Amino acid sequence: MKTQAAFGARMQVIVIVSMIVSFALIIQTANMTLYWIGLLLLIVSALSQMAFGNMPPTADFKEGRKIMIIAYTIVACVFGLGILLAPVLIKIGR
């Protein structure tokens, strides 16, 4: 009987492999387009790692989706606050 890994465990492996591939694309020196693809893949992988790194390996798809939504919402709020507060902080610094 073949057992299939849970959604959380599979996604953690996929994120780690995508990070390794993105590093390989970034360190190559032959093609600038591959560099940019690697850089974008690294950004997506790093943001995904925040969600999947906090997900139990036994999580199913439904639980995984819930954790992903929460993590991406937190990341969006932090980026949003940074964008909104940057002008205020610049004025304070002058």
N, CA, C and O atoms as a CHARMM CRD file, in Angstrom:
* protein
*
  376
    1    1 MET  N      0.83700  -1.17600   0.00000 PROA 1      0.00000
    2    1 MET  CA     0.00000   0.00000   0.00000 PROA 1      0.00000
    3    1 MET  C      0.88800   1.24700   0.00000 PROA 1      0.00000
    4    1 MET  O      1.81800   1.33600   0.80200 PROA 1      0.00000
    5    2 LYS  N      0.62200   2.18500  -0.86400 PROA 2      0.00000
    6    2 LYS  CA     1.41000   3.40300  -0.99300 PROA 2      0.00000
    7    2 LYS  C      0.77500   4.49600  -0.13000 PROA 2      0.00000
    8    2 LYS  O     -0.41100   4.79400  -0.27000 PROA 2      0.00000
    9    3 THR  N      1.56600   5.08400   0.75400 PROA 3      0.00000
   10    3 THR  CA     1.05800   6.17300   1.58200 PROA 3      0.00000
   11    3 THR  C      1.50300   7.49500   0.98300 PROA 3      0.00000
   12    3 THR  O      2.62000   7.62700   0.48300 PROA 3      0.00000
   13    4 GLN  N      0.62300   8.45300   1.04300 PROA 4      0.00000
   14    4 GLN  CA     0.90700   9.76300   0.47500 PROA 4      0.00000
   15    4 GLN  C      1.17400  10.73800   1.61500 PROA 4      0.00000
   16    4 GLN  O      0.46500  10.72400   2.62100 PROA 4      0.00000
   17    5 ALA  N      2.18800  11.58300   1.46500 PROA 5      0.00000
   18    5 ALA  CA     2.52100  12.56500   2.49000 PROA 5      0.00000
   19    5 ALA  C      1.39300  13.58700   2.60700 PROA 5      0.00000
   20    5 ALA  O      0.69500  13.87900   1.63500 PROA 5      0.00000
   21    6 ALA  N      1.23200  14.11500   3.79900 PROA 6      0.00000
   22    6 ALA  CA     0.20600  15.13100   4.04400 PROA 6      0.00000
   23    6 ALA  C      0.54400  16.40100   3.26900 PROA 6      0.00000
   24    6 ALA  O      1.68400  16.60800   2.85300 PROA 6      0.00000
   25    7 PHE  N     -0.45900  17.23600   3.08800 PROA 7      0.00000
   26    7 PHE  CA    -0.31100  18.47300   2.32400 PROA 7      0.00000
   27    7 PHE  C      0.79200  19.35600   2.90200 PROA 7      0.00000
   28    7 PHE  O      1.61300  19.88900   2.15600 PROA 7      0.00000
   29    8 GLY  N      0.81700  19.51500   4.22800 PROA 8      0.00000
   30    8 GLY  CA     1.81500  20.36800   4.86600 PROA 8      0.00000
   31    8 GLY  C      3.22900  19.89900   4.60600 PROA 8      0.00000
   32    8 GLY  O      4.10800  20.70700   4.30700 PROA 8      0.00000
   33    9 ALA  N      3.45900  18.59600   4.71400 PROA 9      0.00000
   34    9 ALA  CA     4.79900  18.05100   4.48100 PROA 9      0.00000
   35    9 ALA  C      5.21600  18.20900   3.02900 PROA 9      0.00000
   36    9 ALA  O      6.36400  18.55600   2.74900 PROA 9      0.00000
   37   10 ARG  N      4.30200  17.96000   2.10500 PROA 10     0.00000
   38   10 ARG  CA     4.62700  18.11800   0.68000 PROA 10     0.00000
   39   10 ARG  C      4.96100  19.55700   0.34400 PROA 10     0.00000
   40   10 ARG  O      5.91600  19.81800  -0.38800 PROA 10     0.00000
   41   11 MET  N      4.18000  20.50400   0.87500 PROA 11     0.00000
   42   11 MET  CA     4.41300  21.90800   0.55300 PROA 11     0.00000
   43   11 MET  C      5.72600  22.40300   1.15800 PROA 11     0.00000
   44   11 MET  O      6.40300  23.23100   0.54800 PROA 11     0.00000
   45   12 GLN  N      6.09900  21.91900   2.33100 PROA 12     0.00000
   46   12 GLN  CA     7.36900  22.31100   2.91900 PROA 12     0.00000
   47   12 GLN  C      8.52900  21.84800   2.04000 PROA 12     0.00000
   48   12 GLN  O      9.50100  22.58000   1.85600 PROA 12     0.00000
   49   13 VAL  N      8.42900  20.64100   1.50300 PROA 13     0.00000
   50   13 VAL  CA     9.46900  20.13400   0.60200 PROA 13     0.00000
   51   13 VAL  C      9.50500  20.96500  -0.68400 PROA 13     0.00000
   52   13 VAL  O     10.58300  21.30700  -1.17000 PROA 13     0.00000
   53   14 ILE  N      8.33800  21.28600  -1.23200 PROA 14     0.00000
   54   14 ILE  CA     8.27300  22.07700  -2.47000 PROA 14     0.00000
   55   14 ILE  C      8.89000  23.45600  -2.26800 PROA 14     0.00000
   56   14 ILE  O      9.61300  23.94300  -3.13600 PROA 14     0.00000
   57   15 VAL  N      8.61100  24.09000  -1.12800 PROA 15     0.00000
   58   15 VAL  CA     9.16400  25.42100  -0.85300 PROA 15     0.00000
   59   15 VAL  C     10.68200  25.34600  -0.71800 PROA 15     0.00000
   60   15 VAL  O     11.38700  26.21100  -1.23800 PROA 15     0.00000
   61   16 ILE  N     11.19200  24.33600  -0.03300 PROA 16     0.00000
   62   16 ILE  CA    12.64100  24.20400   0.13100 PROA 16     0.00000
   63   16 ILE  C     13.31700  23.96900  -1.22100 PROA 16     0.00000
   64   16 ILE  O     14.35600  24.56400  -1.50800 PROA 16     0.00000
   65   17 VAL  N     12.73200  23.10700  -2.04700 PROA 17     0.00000
   66   17 VAL  CA    13.30400  22.84800  -3.37000 PROA 17     0.00000
   67   17 VAL  C     13.25500  24.11300  -4.23200 PROA 17     0.00000
   68   17 VAL  O     14.20500  24.40500  -4.95700 PROA 17     0.00000
   69   18 SER  N     12.15400  24.86000  -4.15500 PROA 18     0.00000
   70   18 SER  CA    12.06500  26.08600  -4.95800 PROA 18     0.00000
   71   18 SER  C     13.07600  27.12700  -4.48500 PROA 18     0.00000
   72   18 SER  O     13.57600  27.90600  -5.29600 PROA 18     0.00000
   73   19 MET  N     13.38500  27.15300  -3.18800 PROA 19     0.00000
   74   19 MET  CA    14.41600  28.06900  -2.69800 PROA 19     0.00000
   75   19 MET  C     15.79800  27.66600  -3.21800 PROA 19     0.00000
   76   19 MET  O     16.59600  28.52500  -3.59300 PROA 19     0.00000
   77   20 ILE  N     16.07500  26.37200  -3.24000 PROA 20     0.00000
   78   20 ILE  CA    17.36100  25.90300  -3.77200 PROA 20     0.00000
   79   20 ILE  C     17.48100  26.23900  -5.25200 PROA 20     0.00000
   80   20 ILE  O     18.53700  26.68500  -5.70200 PROA 20     0.00000
   81   21 VAL  N     16.41300  26.03000  -6.01100 PROA 21     0.00000
   82   21 VAL  CA    16.42500  26.36200  -7.43700 PROA 21     0.00000
   83   21 VAL  C     16.61100  27.86500  -7.63500 PROA 21     0.00000
   84   21 VAL  O     17.35200  28.29200  -8.52100 PROA 21     0.00000
   85   22 SER  N     15.93800  28.66200  -6.81100 PROA 22     0.00000
   86   22 SER  CA    16.07200  30.11500  -6.95500 PROA 22     0.00000
   87   22 SER  C     17.50500  30.56400  -6.65700 PROA 22     0.00000
   88   22 SER  O     18.03000  31.44300  -7.34100 PROA 22     0.00000
   89   23 PHE  N     18.14300  29.96800  -5.63900 PROA 23     0.00000
   90   23 PHE  CA    19.55000  30.30700  -5.36700 PROA 23     0.00000
   91   23 PHE  C     20.43200  29.93700  -6.54800 PROA 23     0.00000
   92   23 PHE  O     21.33000  30.69400  -6.91400 PROA 23     0.00000
   93   24 ALA  N     20.18200  28.78000  -7.14400 PROA 24     0.00000
   94   24 ALA  CA    20.97300  28.35800  -8.30700 PROA 24     0.00000
   95   24 ALA  C     20.79400  29.34200  -9.46800 PROA 24     0.00000
   96   24 ALA  O     21.75600  29.66300 -10.16700 PROA 24     0.00000
   97   25 LEU  N     19.57000  29.81500  -9.66900 PROA 25     0.00000
   98   25 LEU  CA    19.32300  30.78900 -10.73700 PROA 25     0.00000
   99   25 LEU  C     19.97900  32.13100 -10.43800 PROA 25     0.00000
  100   25 LEU  O     20.43500  32.81700 -11.35300 PROA 25     0.00000
  101   26 ILE  N     20.02800  32.50500  -9.17600 PROA 26     0.00000
  102   26 ILE  CA    20.62700  33.78900  -8.81200 PROA 26     0.00000
  103   26 ILE  C     22.15100  33.75900  -8.96800 PROA 26     0.00000
  104   26 ILE  O     22.74000  34.74500  -9.41100 PROA 26     0.00000
  105   27 ILE  N     22.78900  32.65600  -8.61600 PROA 27     0.00000
  106   27 ILE  CA    24.25400  32.63900  -8.65800 PROA 27     0.00000
  107   27 ILE  C     24.83000  32.38600 -10.04700 PROA 27     0.00000
  108   27 ILE  O     26.02800  32.57500 -10.26200 PROA 27     0.00000
  109   28 GLN  N     23.99000  31.96100 -10.99300 PROA 28     0.00000
  110   28 GLN  CA    24.50500  31.75700 -12.34900 PROA 28     0.00000
  111   28 GLN  C     24.80100  33.12200 -12.96800 PROA 28     0.00000
  112   28 GLN  O     24.16800  34.12000 -12.62600 PROA 28     0.00000
  113   29 THR  N     25.75900  33.15000 -13.87200 PROA 29     0.00000
  114   29 THR  CA    26.17300  34.42300 -14.47100 PROA 29     0.00000
  115   29 THR  C     25.93800  34.48600 -15.97400 PROA 29     0.00000
  116   29 THR  O     26.38000  35.43400 -16.62400 PROA 29     0.00000
  117   30 ALA  N     25.25900  33.50500 -16.53400 PROA 30     0.00000
  118   30 ALA  CA    25.10900  33.44000 -17.98300 PROA 30     0.00000
  119   30 ALA  C     23.96000  34.28900 -18.51700 PROA 30     0.00000
  120   30 ALA  O     24.06300  34.83400 -19.61600 PROA 30     0.00000
  121   31 ASN  N     22.86800  34.41200 -17.76500 PROA 31     0.00000
  122   31 ASN  CA    21.67200  35.02400 -18.32000 PROA 31     0.00000
  123   31 ASN  C     21.00800  35.89700 -17.26200 PROA 31     0.00000
  124   31 ASN  O     20.68100  35.42400 -16.17400 PROA 31     0.00000
  125   32 MET  N     20.81200  37.16800 -17.58600 PROA 32     0.00000
  126   32 MET  CA    20.19100  38.10100 -16.63900 PROA 32     0.00000
  127   32 MET  C     18.71400  37.78500 -16.41900 PROA 32     0.00000
  128   32 MET  O     18.19400  38.00400 -15.32400 PROA 32     0.00000
  129   33 THR  N     18.02800  37.27100 -17.44900 PROA 33     0.00000
  130   33 THR  CA    16.61200  36.90700 -17.30700 PROA 33     0.00000
  131   33 THR  C     16.45000  35.78500 -16.28300 PROA 33     0.00000
  132   33 THR  O     15.52100  35.81200 -15.47600 PROA 33     0.00000
  133   34 LEU  N     17.34700  34.80200 -16.31400 PROA 34     0.00000
  134   34 LEU  CA    17.29300  33.72100 -15.32700 PROA 34     0.00000
  135   34 LEU  C     17.55500  34.25200 -13.92300 PROA 34     0.00000
  136   34 LEU  O     16.97500  33.76200 -12.95500 PROA 34     0.00000
  137   35 TYR  N     18.42600  35.25200 -13.80900 PROA 35     0.00000
  138   35 TYR  CA    18.67700  35.89300 -12.51900 PROA 35     0.00000
  139   35 TYR  C     17.39300  36.50000 -11.96500 PROA 35     0.00000
  140   35 TYR  O     17.05200  36.29600 -10.80000 PROA 35     0.00000
  141   36 TRP  N     16.68200  37.25100 -12.81200 PROA 36     0.00000
  142   36 TRP  CA    15.44300  37.90100 -12.34700 PROA 36     0.00000
  143   36 TRP  C     14.37100  36.87000 -11.99800 PROA 36     0.00000
  144   36 TRP  O     13.62800  37.05000 -11.03300 PROA 36     0.00000
  145   37 ILE  N     14.28900  35.80300 -12.77000 PROA 37     0.00000
  146   37 ILE  CA    13.33700  34.73300 -12.44700 PROA 37     0.00000
  147   37 ILE  C     13.69500  34.12700 -11.09100 PROA 37     0.00000
  148   37 ILE  O     12.81600  33.88000 -10.26500 PROA 37     0.00000
  149   38 GLY  N     14.97700  33.88900 -10.86500 PROA 38     0.00000
  150   38 GLY  CA    15.43000  33.34900  -9.58900 PROA 38     0.00000
  151   38 GLY  C     15.14100  34.27900  -8.43100 PROA 38     0.00000
  152   38 GLY  O     14.75800  33.83100  -7.35000 PROA 38     0.00000
  153   39 LEU  N     15.32200  35.58100  -8.65000 PROA 39     0.00000
  154   39 LEU  CA    15.05200  36.56400  -7.60600 PROA 39     0.00000
  155   39 LEU  C     13.56800  36.59300  -7.25000 PROA 39     0.00000
  156   39 LEU  O     13.20600  36.60400  -6.07400 PROA 39     0.00000
  157   40 LEU  N     12.71300  36.60700  -8.27200 PROA 40     0.00000
  158   40 LEU  CA    11.26700  36.59100  -8.00500 PROA 40     0.00000
  159   40 LEU  C     10.82900  35.28800  -7.34300 PROA 40     0.00000
  160   40 LEU  O      9.98600  35.29000  -6.44600 PROA 40     0.00000
  161   41 LEU  N     11.40800  34.17900  -7.79100 PROA 41     0.00000
  162   41 LEU  CA    11.09400  32.88700  -7.17800 PROA 41     0.00000
  163   41 LEU  C     11.53400  32.85500  -5.71900 PROA 41     0.00000
  164   41 LEU  O     10.85200  32.27000  -4.87700 PROA 41     0.00000
  165   42 LEU  N     12.66900  33.48100  -5.41600 PROA 42     0.00000
  166   42 LEU  CA    13.13000  33.52900  -4.03600 PROA 42     0.00000
  167   42 LEU  C     12.19300  34.35100  -3.16000 PROA 42     0.00000
  168   42 LEU  O     11.92600  33.97900  -2.01800 PROA 42     0.00000
  169   43 ILE  N     11.69900  35.45400  -3.68300 PROA 43     0.00000
  170   43 ILE  CA    10.76400  36.28700  -2.92300 PROA 43     0.00000
  171   43 ILE  C      9.49100  35.51100  -2.63600 PROA 43     0.00000
  172   43 ILE  O      9.01500  35.49700  -1.50100 PROA 43     0.00000
  173   44 VAL  N      8.93600  34.86700  -3.65100 PROA 44     0.00000
  174   44 VAL  CA     7.70900  34.08100  -3.46500 PROA 44     0.00000
  175   44 VAL  C      7.96000  32.91400  -2.51300 PROA 44     0.00000
  176   44 VAL  O      7.12400  32.61300  -1.66100 PROA 44     0.00000
  177   45 SER  N      9.10300  32.26500  -2.65600 PROA 45     0.00000
  178   45 SER  CA     9.42300  31.13100  -1.78700 PROA 45     0.00000
  179   45 SER  C      9.60500  31.57400  -0.33800 PROA 45     0.00000
  180   45 SER  O      9.15500  30.89200   0.58300 PROA 45     0.00000
  181   46 ALA  N     10.25800  32.70500  -0.13600 PROA 46     0.00000
  182   46 ALA  CA    10.47300  33.19700   1.23100 PROA 46     0.00000
  183   46 ALA  C      9.15100  33.56200   1.89300 PROA 46     0.00000
  184   46 ALA  O      8.93200  33.25500   3.06500 PROA 46     0.00000
  185   47 LEU  N      8.26800  34.21900   1.14000 PROA 47     0.00000
  186   47 LEU  CA     6.95400  34.54500   1.69900 PROA 47     0.00000
  187   47 LEU  C      6.14200  33.27900   1.96500 PROA 47     0.00000
  188   47 LEU  O      5.42700  33.19100   2.96300 PROA 47     0.00000
  189   48 SER  N      6.25700  32.31600   1.07900 PROA 48     0.00000
  190   48 SER  CA     5.54500  31.05200   1.28300 PROA 48     0.00000
  191   48 SER  C      6.12000  30.27600   2.45900 PROA 48     0.00000
  192   48 SER  O      5.38500  29.58700   3.16600 PROA 48     0.00000
  193   49 GLN  N      7.42700  30.38300   2.67400 PROA 49     0.00000
  194   49 GLN  CA     8.04600  29.68400   3.79500 PROA 49     0.00000
  195   49 GLN  C      7.50200  30.18000   5.12500 PROA 49     0.00000
  196   49 GLN  O      7.40800  29.41500   6.08500 PROA 49     0.00000
  197   50 MET  N      7.14200  31.46000   5.18400 PROA 50     0.00000
  198   50 MET  CA     6.54100  31.98200   6.41600 PROA 50     0.00000
  199   50 MET  C      5.24900  31.24900   6.73700 PROA 50     0.00000
  200   50 MET  O      4.96800  30.94700   7.89700 PROA 50     0.00000
  201   51 ALA  N      4.47300  30.96800   5.71700 PROA 51     0.00000
  202   51 ALA  CA     3.20900  30.26500   5.92700 PROA 51     0.00000
  203   51 ALA  C      3.44200  28.78200   6.16400 PROA 51     0.00000
  204   51 ALA  O      2.93900  28.22300   7.13800 PROA 51     0.00000
  205   52 PHE  N      4.19800  28.14300   5.28600 PROA 52     0.00000
  206   52 PHE  CA     4.36000  26.69000   5.35900 PROA 52     0.00000
  207   52 PHE  C      5.31000  26.27700   6.47600 PROA 52     0.00000
  208   52 PHE  O      5.24100  25.14000   6.94300 PROA 52     0.00000
  209   53 GLY  N      6.18800  27.16200   6.91300 PROA 53     0.00000
  210   53 GLY  CA     7.06900  26.84900   8.03000 PROA 53     0.00000
  211   53 GLY  C      6.32000  26.76900   9.34900 PROA 53     0.00000
  212   53 GLY  O      6.76900  26.10300  10.28200 PROA 53     0.00000
  213   54 ASN  N      5.18100  27.44300   9.43300 PROA 54     0.00000
  214   54 ASN  CA     4.36100  27.41200  10.64300 PROA 54     0.00000
  215   54 ASN  C      3.22100  26.40800  10.55100 PROA 54     0.00000
  216   54 ASN  O      2.38000  26.32300  11.44700 PROA 54     0.00000
  217   55 MET  N      3.20000  25.66400   9.48100 PROA 55     0.00000
  218   55 MET  CA     2.13800  24.68100   9.26700 PROA 55     0.00000
  219   55 MET  C      2.61100  23.31400   9.75300 PROA 55     0.00000
  220   55 MET  O      3.71800  22.89200   9.42000 PROA 55     0.00000
  221   56 PRO  N      1.78800  22.62100  10.53300 PROA 56     0.00000
  222   56 PRO  CA     2.20100  21.27500  10.92700 PROA 56     0.00000
  223   56 PRO  C      2.28600  20.35500   9.71000 PROA 56     0.00000
  224   56 PRO  O      1.45700  20.45500   8.80700 PROA 56     0.00000
  225   57 PRO  N      3.27500  19.46000   9.67300 PROA 57     0.00000
  226   57 PRO  CA     3.42400  18.57200   8.51400 PROA 57     0.00000
  227   57 PRO  C      2.20600  17.68800   8.26900 PROA 57     0.00000
  228   57 PRO  O      2.01200  17.19400   7.15900 PROA 57     0.00000
  229   58 THR  N      1.39100  17.48800   9.29000 PROA 58     0.00000
  230   58 THR  CA     0.21200  16.63200   9.14800 PROA 58     0.00000
  231   58 THR  C     -1.01600  17.37800   8.65500 PROA 58     0.00000
  232   58 THR  O     -2.08800  16.78700   8.52300 PROA 58     0.00000
  233   59 ALA  N     -0.87100  18.68500   8.37900 PROA 59     0.00000
  234   59 ALA  CA    -2.01700  19.50100   7.97300 PROA 59     0.00000
  235   59 ALA  C     -2.56000  19.04500   6.62300 PROA 59     0.00000
  236   59 ALA  O     -1.80400  18.70000   5.71500 PROA 59     0.00000
  237   60 ASP  N     -3.87700  19.05100   6.51300 PROA 60     0.00000
  238   60 ASP  CA    -4.50100  18.73800   5.23300 PROA 60     0.00000
  239   60 ASP  C     -4.66000  20.03400   4.43300 PROA 60     0.00000
  240   60 ASP  O     -4.27000  21.10500   4.89900 PROA 60     0.00000
  241   61 PHE  N     -5.23100  19.93600   3.23700 PROA 61     0.00000
  242   61 PHE  CA    -5.34400  21.10100   2.35400 PROA 61     0.00000
  243   61 PHE  C     -6.19300  22.19700   2.98300 PROA 61     0.00000
  244   61 PHE  O     -5.84000  23.37300   2.88800 PROA 61     0.00000
  245   62 LYS  N     -7.29600  21.84300   3.61700 PROA 62     0.00000
  246   62 LYS  CA    -8.20300  22.83600   4.19600 PROA 62     0.00000
  247   62 LYS  C     -7.51000  23.61600   5.31400 PROA 62     0.00000
  248   62 LYS  O     -7.60400  24.84200   5.36900 PROA 62     0.00000
  249   63 GLU  N     -6.82300  22.91300   6.19100 PROA 63     0.00000
  250   63 GLU  CA    -6.10000  23.56800   7.27400 PROA 63     0.00000
  251   63 GLU  C     -4.93300  24.38500   6.71500 PROA 63     0.00000
  252   63 GLU  O     -4.65000  25.48200   7.19600 PROA 63     0.00000
  253   64 GLY  N     -4.26500  23.84800   5.70600 PROA 64     0.00000
  254   64 GLY  CA    -3.15500  24.55400   5.07800 PROA 64     0.00000
  255   64 GLY  C     -3.59000  25.84800   4.42200 PROA 64     0.00000
  256   64 GLY  O     -2.90200  26.86400   4.51300 PROA 64     0.00000
  257   65 ARG  N     -4.73100  25.80400   3.76500 PROA 65     0.00000
  258   65 ARG  CA    -5.26000  27.01300   3.12300 PROA 65     0.00000
  259   65 ARG  C     -5.55500  28.08500   4.16800 PROA 65     0.00000
  260   65 ARG  O     -5.27100  29.26200   3.94600 PROA 65     0.00000
  261   66 LYS  N     -6.11800  27.68800   5.29500 PROA 66     0.00000
  262   66 LYS  CA    -6.43600  28.62800   6.36700 PROA 66     0.00000
  263   66 LYS  C     -5.15800  29.28300   6.90300 PROA 66     0.00000
  264   66 LYS  O     -5.12000  30.49800   7.10200 PROA 66     0.00000
  265   67 ILE  N     -4.12100  28.48500   7.13400 PROA 67     0.00000
  266   67 ILE  CA    -2.85600  29.01400   7.64200 PROA 67     0.00000
  267   67 ILE  C     -2.20600  29.92800   6.61000 PROA 67     0.00000
  268   67 ILE  O     -1.64100  30.96000   6.97300 PROA 67     0.00000
  269   68 MET  N     -2.27700  29.56700   5.32900 PROA 68     0.00000
  270   68 MET  CA    -1.70600  30.40300   4.26700 PROA 68     0.00000
  271   68 MET  C     -2.39900  31.75500   4.20900 PROA 68     0.00000
  272   68 MET  O     -1.73900  32.78700   4.08800 PROA 68     0.00000
  273   69 ILE  N     -3.70700  31.75900   4.29200 PROA 69     0.00000
  274   69 ILE  CA    -4.45900  33.01700   4.24100 PROA 69     0.00000
  275   69 ILE  C     -4.08700  33.91000   5.41000 PROA 69     0.00000
  276   69 ILE  O     -3.89600  35.11300   5.23500 PROA 69     0.00000
  277   70 ILE  N     -3.98300  33.33300   6.60300 PROA 70     0.00000
  278   70 ILE  CA    -3.60100  34.11700   7.77900 PROA 70     0.00000
  279   70 ILE  C     -2.20000  34.68500   7.61800 PROA 70     0.00000
  280   70 ILE  O     -1.97200  35.86200   7.89300 PROA 70     0.00000
  281   71 ALA  N     -1.26200  33.85900   7.17400 PROA 71     0.00000
  282   71 ALA  CA     0.13000  34.32200   7.02200 PROA 71     0.00000
  283   71 ALA  C      0.23800  35.41100   5.96500 PROA 71     0.00000
  284   71 ALA  O      0.90500  36.42100   6.19000 PROA 71     0.00000
  285   72 TYR  N     -0.40800  35.22500   4.81600 PROA 72     0.00000
  286   72 TYR  CA    -0.33200  36.24000   3.76200 PROA 72     0.00000
  287   72 TYR  C     -1.04300  37.52700   4.17500 PROA 72     0.00000
  288   72 TYR  O     -0.63000  38.61100   3.76400 PROA 72     0.00000
  289   73 THR  N     -2.09600  37.42900   4.97500 PROA 73     0.00000
  290   73 THR  CA    -2.76800  38.62200   5.47800 PROA 73     0.00000
  291   73 THR  C     -1.84900  39.39500   6.41200 PROA 73     0.00000
  292   73 THR  O     -1.78200  40.62200   6.34100 PROA 73     0.00000
  293   74 ILE  N     -1.13800  38.68500   7.28900 PROA 74     0.00000
  294   74 ILE  CA    -0.19800  39.34400   8.19800 PROA 74     0.00000
  295   74 ILE  C      0.90900  40.02400   7.40500 PROA 74     0.00000
  296   74 ILE  O      1.26300  41.16600   7.70000 PROA 74     0.00000
  297   75 VAL  N      1.46100  39.34600   6.40600 PROA 75     0.00000
  298   75 VAL  CA     2.51900  39.93200   5.58300 PROA 75     0.00000
  299   75 VAL  C      1.99900  41.17200   4.85200 PROA 75     0.00000
  300   75 VAL  O      2.69300  42.18700   4.79400 PROA 75     0.00000
  301   76 ALA  N      0.80000  41.10200   4.30000 PROA 76     0.00000
  302   76 ALA  CA     0.22600  42.25000   3.59700 PROA 76     0.00000
  303   76 ALA  C      0.01900  43.42600   4.54800 PROA 76     0.00000
  304   76 ALA  O      0.26800  44.57200   4.17400 PROA 76     0.00000
  305   77 CYS  N     -0.43400  43.15800   5.77000 PROA 77     0.00000
  306   77 CYS  CA    -0.62900  44.22900   6.75500 PROA 77     0.00000
  307   77 CYS  C      0.69800  44.87600   7.13400 PROA 77     0.00000
  308   77 CYS  O      0.77400  46.09900   7.25400 PROA 77     0.00000
  309   78 VAL  N      1.73800  44.08000   7.32300 PROA 78     0.00000
  310   78 VAL  CA     3.04800  44.62900   7.67600 PROA 78     0.00000
  311   78 VAL  C      3.58600  45.49300   6.53700 PROA 78     0.00000
  312   78 VAL  O      4.09100  46.58900   6.78000 PROA 78     0.00000
  313   79 PHE  N      3.48200  45.00700   5.28800 PROA 79     0.00000
  314   79 PHE  CA     3.92100  45.81400   4.14800 PROA 79     0.00000
  315   79 PHE  C      3.07300  47.07600   4.02000 PROA 79     0.00000
  316   79 PHE  O      3.60300  48.15600   3.76000 PROA 79     0.00000
  317   80 GLY  N      1.77200  46.94600   4.19900 PROA 80     0.00000
  318   80 GLY  CA     0.88700  48.10300   4.11500 PROA 80     0.00000
  319   80 GLY  C      1.20900  49.15000   5.16200 PROA 80     0.00000
  320   80 GLY  O      1.26300  50.34100   4.85800 PROA 80     0.00000
  321   81 LEU  N      1.42600  48.70900   6.39900 PROA 81     0.00000
  322   81 LEU  CA     1.79400  49.65500   7.45500 PROA 81     0.00000
  323   81 LEU  C      3.13400  50.31100   7.15800 PROA 81     0.00000
  324   81 LEU  O      3.31600  51.49900   7.42200 PROA 81     0.00000
  325   82 GLY  N      4.06000  49.55500   6.61800 PROA 82     0.00000
  326   82 GLY  CA     5.35100  50.13000   6.25600 PROA 82     0.00000
  327   82 GLY  C      5.21600  51.22300   5.20800 PROA 82     0.00000
  328   82 GLY  O      5.85800  52.27000   5.29300 PROA 82     0.00000
  329   83 ILE  N      4.36900  50.96200   4.21900 PROA 83     0.00000
  330   83 ILE  CA     4.15600  51.95900   3.16200 PROA 83     0.00000
  331   83 ILE  C      3.46500  53.19900   3.71800 PROA 83     0.00000
  332   83 ILE  O      3.81000  54.32400   3.35900 PROA 83     0.00000
  333   84 LEU  N      2.48500  52.98500   4.59800 PROA 84     0.00000
  334   84 LEU  CA     1.76200  54.12600   5.16500 PROA 84     0.00000
  335   84 LEU  C      2.60300  54.91700   6.16300 PROA 84     0.00000
  336   84 LEU  O      2.48400  56.13900   6.24000 PROA 84     0.00000
  337   85 LEU  N      3.44800  54.23500   6.92400 PROA 85     0.00000
  338   85 LEU  CA     4.22400  54.91500   7.95800 PROA 85     0.00000
  339   85 LEU  C      5.52800  55.51900   7.45100 PROA 85     0.00000
  340   85 LEU  O      6.10400  56.36500   8.13400 PROA 85     0.00000
  341   86 ALA  N      6.00800  55.12200   6.29500 PROA 86     0.00000
  342   86 ALA  CA     7.28900  55.63500   5.79600 PROA 86     0.00000
  343   86 ALA  C      7.31700  57.16700   5.69400 PROA 86     0.00000
  344   86 ALA  O      8.28500  57.77300   6.15600 PROA 86     0.00000
  345   87 PRO  N      6.31200  57.81400   5.11700 PROA 87     0.00000
  346   87 PRO  CA     6.35200  59.28000   5.04900 PROA 87     0.00000
  347   87 PRO  C      6.34700  59.93500   6.43900 PROA 87     0.00000
  348   87 PRO  O      7.01500  60.94600   6.65700 PROA 87     0.00000
  349   88 VAL  N      5.60400  59.36300   7.35500 PROA 88     0.00000
  350   88 VAL  CA     5.54100  59.91000   8.71200 PROA 88     0.00000
  351   88 VAL  C      6.91200  59.78500   9.38200 PROA 88     0.00000
  352   88 VAL  O      7.39000  60.73100  10.00700 PROA 88     0.00000
  353   89 LEU  N      7.52900  58.63900   9.25000 PROA 89     0.00000
  354   89 LEU  CA     8.83800  58.42300   9.86900 PROA 89     0.00000
  355   89 LEU  C      9.90900  59.29500   9.23300 PROA 89     0.00000
  356   89 LEU  O     10.82900  59.73800   9.92000 PROA 89     0.00000
  357   90 ILE  N      9.80700  59.54900   7.93400 PROA 90     0.00000
  358   90 ILE  CA    10.76100  60.43300   7.25200 PROA 90     0.00000
  359   90 ILE  C     10.61600  61.85600   7.79100 PROA 90     0.00000
  360   90 ILE  O     11.61500  62.53200   8.03500 PROA 90     0.00000
  361   91 LYS  N      9.37700  62.31000   7.97700 PROA 91     0.00000
  362   91 LYS  CA     9.14400  63.66100   8.53500 PROA 91     0.00000
  363   91 LYS  C      9.68100  63.78100   9.95000 PROA 91     0.00000
  364   91 LYS  O     10.22600  64.81800  10.33000 PROA 91     0.00000
  365   92 ILE  N      9.52600  62.71100  10.73600 PROA 92     0.00000
  366   92 ILE  CA    10.03700  62.73900  12.10600 PROA 92     0.00000
  367   92 ILE  C     11.56000  62.83700  12.09300 PROA 92     0.00000
  368   92 ILE  O     12.15100  63.50200  12.94300 PROA 92     0.00000
  369   93 GLY  N     12.18600  62.17700  11.13300 PROA 93     0.00000
  370   93 GLY  CA    13.64700  62.15300  11.05700 PROA 93     0.00000
  371   93 GLY  C     14.26400  63.45400  10.58000 PROA 93     0.00000
  372   93 GLY  O     15.46300  63.66500  10.76500 PROA 93     0.00000
  373   94 ARG  N     13.49100  64.32100   9.98000 PROA 94     0.00000
  374   94 ARG  CA    14.04400  65.59300   9.46500 PROA 94     0.00000
  375   94 ARG  C     14.15800  66.59300  10.52800 PROA 94     0.00000
  376   94 ARG  O     14.60100  67.71400  10.27700 PROA 94     0.00000
